Every structure is written in structure tokens, then in C-alpha cells.
């Protein structure tokens, strides 16, 4: 009975953890792209993205990571037989990869909070897909357990990763054709004009 409650809480916090990881990297991308804007748009956007990132990271993502890990540990204590299963060892190896990914995101978060832009938006888009690959790997391992060969599972993840990379390159080409910067500048100009009219 207790195991079912703990398992449900673990799943809920894994979902919110991944949601935070997916969105934080999107905010990194937006903040990096704001670096190319002219003042005052650059400062307005970067300040807003830094605030959004800080709230997301410390209010949702970190607590979710801690709680998901705590409930996972409780599951293993309540049902130690999980540790004798091969699929659990494979899953835990991907979970350790997820912890490494989280830590790397934390480093990028701290850099961007200090206005240190070290990565291009394209590299961050690629980085964002690592969480997708980890999510697919973990979910398929847990659901299918030993029903599939690990070789075919690994091939599937690699093929999925290649498909994601090709999709990102296609998106980049499409995005370059559209004049997104002009659209963003118009929105920012409207906001600045609105703020000036309120101040008057």
C-alpha cells in the first residue's frame, strides 16, 4: 500500500523535474538570443529571463529533483528486490546521467545569471534534446523492463537521437528564413511605448 503512494509521488516529481529541465534550457536559449538585441530591449529581456530562470530553477526544478530522488530511495527501501533486477541497473545508469545533466544545467544557469554567455543558441538547442533522450530511455526501460533486447533499445535511442538532431537542423534553416527578430523588435517597441505612456 505504502509502496503505491511512494511510487505515485515519485512519478509526479519526475514529471515536474523533467518539465523544469525542458523549460530551463528554453529560457537559456532565449536569454542567449537576447544578447544580440539592442538596448533597451537587451536589458529588458535578459532581466526578465534571469528572473524567470531563477524562479523556475529554485522553486520547481531543484525541489522536484530532490523529491523525485527521495521517493525513489524510499521505493528501493520498501522494495529492495528492485535492486536485483537488471532493468533497474540500466535505469539507474540513465538516472545518473540525468543527475549529470541537471548539474551541467546548473552551471549554465549560474553563468547566465552573471551575464556570461558561453554557448550559442544552436548548441543549447542540441543540449535541450539530451533531456528528451534521457526521458525516452528511462520511460521505455521502466515500462518494458526486460521485454526488449537492450541492443535494440540502444539502437532505438541512437536513431531517435539522430532524428532529433536532424529536426533541430531543419528548424534552424526554417527559422533563419523568417524574420523573427523584426517581429520581436515590434513587440518590445510596443511594450516600451506602453510603459512610457503609463509613466506619463
Secondary structure, DSSP 8 states (H G I E B T S, - for coil): -HHHHHHHHHHHHHHHHHHHHHHHHHHHHHHHHHTTS-TTHHHHHHHHHHHHHHHIIIIIIHHHHHHHHHHHHHHHHHTGGGGG-HHHHHHHHHHHHHHHHHHHHHHHHHHHHTT---S-HHHHHHHHHHHHHHHHHHHHHHHHTTSS-HHHHHHHHHHHHHHHHHHHHHHHHHHHHS-HHHHHHHHHHHHHHHHHHHH-
